[in-house]
Amino acid sequence: MLEDGSADQLLRRMTPYSADITGSNAYWYQRRIELESTFEQKKAATVFFTFFYADNHWEDLHRLLPGGFSNDLSTRYLKVIKNPHFVDWYFWIRLNEFLKVVFDRILDFEWRWHRFE
């Protein structure tokens, strides 16, 4: 297929299937189309936030990690490095709770959209 140039045709046929693979280019392209459609219906968003995790400063997180909380900063760094899946899960929980409380309950937003990687 590479020699006769038909690989491009195969890739074009496979792209719709890769839209279900989280994080792929086709996945984010599909999310972009959905977001643009929402903007056409609801108008563009008026608030923009950037979130990041202070993973070495959350005592609650470090109490949940194996070995419990430590005052030693280097120990906390190592725990975060050894348990990235747990740290990501904890951030996801905290972010979703923040969005529910602030955007849905306090500000009573009609709609919201967010993404993180």
C-alpha positions, -999 to +999 in steps of 0.1 A: +000+000+000+029+023+008+045+017-026+013+023-047+001+053-027-031+038-014-021+041+022-037+076+023-070+061+012-069+035+040-061+062+066-090+083+055-113+053+059-099+045+094-101+080+108-139+079+117-132+047+138-103+064+157-127+092+169-137+068+198-101+065+210-097+091+238-069+115+232-065+108+194-065+136+169-098+123+155-113+122+191-104+159+197-115+169+163-149+153+170-151+171+204-142+204+186-171+199+161-195+192+190-183+224+208-186+245+177-222+232+173-229+241+209-215+276+203-238+280+173-268+271+194-259+288+228-234+314+217-198+314+227-187+309+264-181+340+285-158+324+311-124+308+307-105+291+335-072+272+337-068+246+364-037+228+376-030+206+405-009+216+435-002+179+441+025+184+466+005+208+487-027+188+492-025+172+526-057+153+519-042+137+489-010+127+507-030+111+535-046+088+509-014+079+492+005+048+504+025+056+536+002+085+546+011+122+550+048+132+554+062+166+563+092+158+542+088+174+508+110+150+489+090+121+503+058+138+489+075+143+455+084+106+453+048+095+463+034+117+435+058+103+410+051+067+420+013+071+420+004+094+390-029+075+383-040+082+419-030+118+417-049+123+384-080+106+399-079+129+429-076+160+408-105+148+386-127+143+417-117+178+431-122+195+397-156+180+392-168+189+427-156+225+421-174+227+388-206+213+403-206+237+433-194+269+416-207+267+381-239+246+386-251+256+420-237+291+428-235+307+393-264+286+379-247+283+345-270+271+317-242+250+302-205+244+306-178+225+288-144+215+300-115+193+291-082+183+306-053+161+297 
